[in-house]
Amino acid sequence: MTTRQKFIAGNWKMNGSLQANAALLTAITQGLREQPPACKVAVAVPMPYLAQVQALLAGSSVQLGAQDVSQHEAGAYTGETSAAMLADLGVRYGLVGHSERRQYHGETDAVVATKAQRLLAAGITPIVCVGETLAEREAGQTGTVVARQLAAVAEALGQQIEKIVLAYEPVWAIGTGRTATPEQAQQVHAALRAQLASAAPGGAMVPVLYGGSMNAANAADLLAQSDIDGGLIGGAALKAPDFLKIIGAAQA
Ligand code: 13P
């Protein structure tokens, strides 16, 4: 049986500066040279820093990621960044449907699905984020909410769904220090994997990452779960020692 390689991705969100990025990535790439990772590693950085980070990551095993992409292909869309532009800058992964985009920028399931299509068409792997709010969890709706969010993307992509990376990020765990327990996360991951498996022949092999207050102390327990294939890391990805510890906890 083929195994799913673990994958640790950092999401810097709207943080960084030319100077801070250089210091952070120098420390991370040096750490990974000393202790080569057993997992795939990527960082999703703010748009203005893509070119800087592309240069800083040259020759390293860390892949470049973006945090968003336009749903449009090209043209009069002031302020937007197309998938082709991201590909031009060497971007390999693109987040779509992060809860902060859904919540603060009104992104619907349909928009998220279109963005995933744009990325795939440009040769970039979408990291599709799904997750329930606290109110939805308390109302017992976790399963239906994440299934609906994934179904919208699966419907748009068809069999291509097997080319995505999926991230389960419970909204109540993001930036709150309140992590889902390994059991809570595993339960949702198993359901998402079953949904992926029924959507495409290779669906069961889609990496399903956990995100939400994952840190150096709790990563190993989460990553030990059979359906947790990695992590999407916010705050802890901004500190090289913490990010390196999480990568170290991700054994194949
Ligand atoms: P935190 O790790 O800061 O909770 O953020 C998680 C996240 O939203 C990653 O996309």
Boltz pocket constraint, residues with backbone or C-beta under 6 A from the ligand:
constraints:
  - pocket:
      binder: B
      contacts: [[A, 11], [A, 98], [A, 169], [A, 173], [A, 174], [A, 175], [A, 176], [A, 177], [A, 211], [A, 212], [A, 213], [A, 214], [A, 232], [A, 233], [A, 234], [A, 235], [A, 236]]
      max_distance: 6.0
